[in-house]
């Protein structure tokens, strides 16, 4: 029987009735709703938050027939029916004024007014929501369940606007403030979003809101784990392997490299992007599905605002306070990058109580850099990928570093003069930094793992590129010589840390010219001190 994949379908009842593939998370959902009356969960876009909210709605509506054969059937005994108010705030994003925002929120509440009645004296979104909770409670005799999806959608669109953000925030404050006032009438309240605005600024009256975003117990409540792929989705892996003419084991590794790598706590299992995984099985193609709609504009704006050094994003060692903090308190783009899914937890040091963050997988690395190329160095991802990319990648993979650098030299020299190029050079700490950014983006676009400013005992190597059989240690010199760059690699011992690695280690000194806007000279030497 042909498997059906719920691509673009986030309604639990439709998935179950339609016979679509469903990864059972109902045991985690059940435990979550017993933990606290008010729950908040932050997860990246297209990560299954909306499916979780509709699953909760079906559960609290007492639709037991939908859950036959699922884990929750062994846990839930009562199956009571509650009045449910499910509000999708994502429909209110993109509004230009507070009046428009209020109108869109009122439209979201209109269907419930048809069920529980309306009061003309309730003229604000918060007033209407308050009245709906009260009337639903009085008319049914049951406490009310409130499920709010994408609570922060209207705010993300104006995150960069100093005047508009406080205005929109006050509208959302008024909308949510009744949740605490009607606590006695509420059975459960679940709130999801991408970012974490502080309780003070948004949920100012909900002093018992439990944030489970980083709790290990609920790490896998959204997304698909490696174990779930190996059990519930093994037929899908085998089918895709046939399409790519490889073994299931090889396909499993390809899927892991492409879509795995998310961790939402220090003890999180490996989690795959569910949207990309389902789209891959549905289309039988390995692609960067998460970025079909592009990198969110709010994220690019914040990267520009904070002048984020994107070359430092892999291997960041930081305390939890550096990335798990309210969005409006950001001093850099790190919290937004983590909450949006562009960075994830790679490791945790218990003794030092710090986390190592990095890009999750190939899909994020390529999609992220493709979105950054135009705003950082003026190149489009398609320009990098076509022609030059294939030749450059093949030269590196074959170990022909000389050919690869000649291809890069010709490519950079042939680029049109980028508008604002001089201004970009002025913005980086040292002008070599601009070329580090350029190299980093090009290598990342080719899905080659690269690190910049790599620490060693006597300094920092400008760049280290990791290939399957070769490690390249690069030093860049602006208006200097390739010989000087190579001498620095030796004097500082940049290559020594890789002496025990079984791969070849190749040292590359590169000289750049600002006037010619390309590399002018290079020297390549294989390290023999091993």
Secondary structure, DSSP 8 states (H G I E B T S, - for coil): ---B--TT---HHHHHHTTB-----HHHHHHHHHH-SEEEEE--TTSSHHHHHHHHHHHHTT-GGGGTTSGGGGT-------EEEEEEGGGGTT-SSHHHHHHHHHHHHHHHHHHH---TT--SHHHHHHHHHHHHHHHHSS-EEEEEESTTHHHHTTTT-HHHHHHHHHHHHHHHTHHHHTGGGEEEEEEEESS---TTTTSTT-TT-EE-TT-GGGTTSSSEEHHHHHHTTHHHHHHHHHHHTS-HHHHHHHHHHHH--B-SSTT---EE-HHHHHHHHHHT----GGGTT-S-HHHHHHHHHTT--GGG-TTEEE-GGGTSS-GGG-SSSHHHHHHTTSSEEEEEETTTTEEEEE--SHHHHHHHHHHHHHHHTS--HHHHHTTHHHHHHHHHHTT-HHHHHHHHHHHHHTS---TTHHHHHHHSSSTHHHHHHHHHHHHHHTT-EEEEEEEETTEEEEEEEE-SSEEEEEEEEESS-HHHHHHHHHHHTTTGGGTTSSSEEEEEEEEEETTTTEEEEEEEEE----
